[in-house]
């Protein structure tokens, strides 16, 4: 993951079919990429970059966004109802942050994120 910018920036992301388009402010740029091993993330697979929840805007397709929650219902996982692609989620660890699916970011090659660090979501402090 070397060379990815830590410069704050605003990025657009979209699902596979293009029905859902979001814009998100990334306070730590692309260098904030991480993966989680909680029960949903390890099945979903992609890494995510950190955005501020208050600065995530749905530009297109709000009515086409599905929402999935479970357990404490703190984390909110959004996906396109048409193509099924996960676009973003509000984090359980910090609801003021969202994870934006790296694979949905416009103009980004996910291979640039080969060495993404992992977060221990299996042993989350909210589960104790």
Secondary structure, 3 states (H helix, E strand, C coil): CCCCCCCCEEEEEECCCCCCEEEEEECCHHHHCEEECCCCHHHHCCCEEEEEHHHEEEEECHHHEEEECCCCCCCEEEEECCCCCEEEEECCCCCCEEEEEHHHECCCCHHHHCCCEEECCCCCHHHC
